[in-house]
Amino acid sequence: MSEGNQLVTIEEISPVKKRLRFEIPWEETRKYLDNTYRIIAKTAKVNGFRLGKTPRYILERYFKDEAEEETITEIFNHYFWEALKEHQLELVARPEVDKQGIAPGESYCFSATVEVEPAFEPEGYLGLEVDREEVEVTEEDVAAKLAELREMYGTMEEVDEETEVAPGLFVVIDFQGHLDGRPLREMKADGYLLEIGSGSFVPGFEDELLGMKKGESKEFTVRFPDAYHHQEAAGKEVFFSARVTNIKEKRLPEVNEEFVRNFDKFDSLEELRADIREKIEAQKKEKADADMRIAMMDRLLEKNPFPVPERMVERQLRSMMIDARWRMEMQGIGPDQAAAMLPEYRDRYKDEANRIVRSFLLIKRIADKENVTVEEEELEARIRDLAIRSGRTSDQYRGELEERDMIDDIRMELKNKKVMELIEAQAVIRPVKKAPAAPEVK
């Protein structure tokens, strides 16, 4: 380091964990301590002395602890960060610091245990061999999409009075659930439209409606699953009273020239089919490209084994868990049940969190080696694009990104994209046909 009489030794606990031990000679320590007392003297108010004129020994009597703590902080901030820079250590989390007190006449010693990014030279990313699925749009693909459109433009029509509730029909029902003789607000609805056979209700509920006719009522009991999201009813029998107020069936239109009139941009069925084929092809190409890039990264990770800092994995895992909990709550799962389920998600996500961190570090190293950078013009263009998509101005969107400290995330996203494009441009891509689906075993 710059101070010839300052000593730092680095102990390698692991390739990604180091312990830095500092020994600051007393002469250097005293300079920092003297400077701290000079600063304190300017504002210290001590009876009997004018501001700025309090003798040092008096200041030591009243401000010793404060002065030493401030000095220790100044010494740490100077020598620790300079050591990281000099030894090219990239910190990934806050250090664990072991500090001692200042003893007059003695060197000041402290240590800091840190996790750092692994140092390695990326290999095998140029000329990488990888498969890419050939895209083919079949008549079955087009037919499946047309079937979806038929469903979208289907109409609900009432059936005759004698029609019984059966799978595939839609019923309009009023119902009320009771638990231990008490009505449950969460299990009451009037005019509820339910597709029989959809499985959207608790298992057994739809079965009880089979065979009923319009205007009929029925009472029955349904046992709820042990893992049901409404904890009060989980694993218990709930008594229901239900009335069928209407029965409907969904009638789908024929796919013909008349059907095409639903779409302003097409003049014929053939134009509609061509548009569907084009969109399916674009979707399949996008998926093939995404699958290829995943395979590409898997191959790169195989070629570049390196350890990852535990705290980086833990940080990524924590982010994934927060997202999982948010999604559970959006599905109506209560906070207590969501918290109980999180350990299972933690085990499930751990390997993926490790892969995400390793991918990030590998791409970063390749970017450094290949001098991949993101210009300010590119960053601003990306922010403008995201702002337009979100319906906000560039200034508004940039302000939100800055407030959430996410500008660097956008920059890293662009850098990652450039690195993957570089790898892909140099890769040996082998087109392969998708293997036919295995026949179902009945």
Secondary structure, 3 states (H helix, E strand, C coil): CCCCCCEEEEEEEECCEEEEEEEECHHHHHHHHHHHHHHHHHHCCCCCCCCCCCCHHHHHHHHHHHHHHHHHHHHHHHHHHHHHHHCCCCECCCCEEEECCCCCCCCEEEEEEEEECCCCCCCCCCCCEEEEECCCCCHHHHHHHHHHHHHHCCEEEECCCCCCCCCCCEEEEEEEEEECCEEEEEEEEEEEEEECCCCCCCCCHHHHHCCCCCCCEEEEEEECCCCCCCCCCCCCEEEEEEEEEEEEEEECCCCCCCHHHHCCCCCCHHHHHHHHHHHHHHHHHHHHHHHHHHHHHHHHHHHCCCCCCHHHHHHHHHHHHHHHHHHHHHCCCCHHHHHHHHHHHHHHHHHHHHHHHHHHHHHHHHHHHCCCCCCHHHHHHHHHHHHHHHCCCHHHHHHHHHHCCCHHHHHHHHHHHHHHHHHHHHCEEEEECCCCCCCCCC
